[in-house]
C-alpha cells in the first residue's frame, strides 16, 4: 500500500508484517515514513496532539485507583 508521510510528503510502502512507517500498528494507521518525522510533527503540533490524546480513557496499569 502506498502512503505519503503526513509531515514531509515522502512516499513509503508500509505492510502489516514490515517495519516501515510510524507509529507501529496496522499498515493503514502508519502515517509517518520515519520516527524523526513523527517526533518532529508531534513537537510542531503538541497542542493538537495533547487534545487528541485526552479523548482516550486513562487506563494506567500502575495506577493505585483501579478496582480489583
HELIX and SHEET records of a PDB file:
HELIX    1   1 UNK A   27  UNK A   29  5                                   3    
HELIX    2   2 UNK A   35  UNK A   44  1                                  10    
HELIX    3   3 UNK A   46  UNK A   53  1                                   8    
SHEET    1   A 2 UNK A   3  UNK A   4  0                                        
SHEET    2   A 2 UNK A  11  UNK A  12 -1                                        
END                                                                             
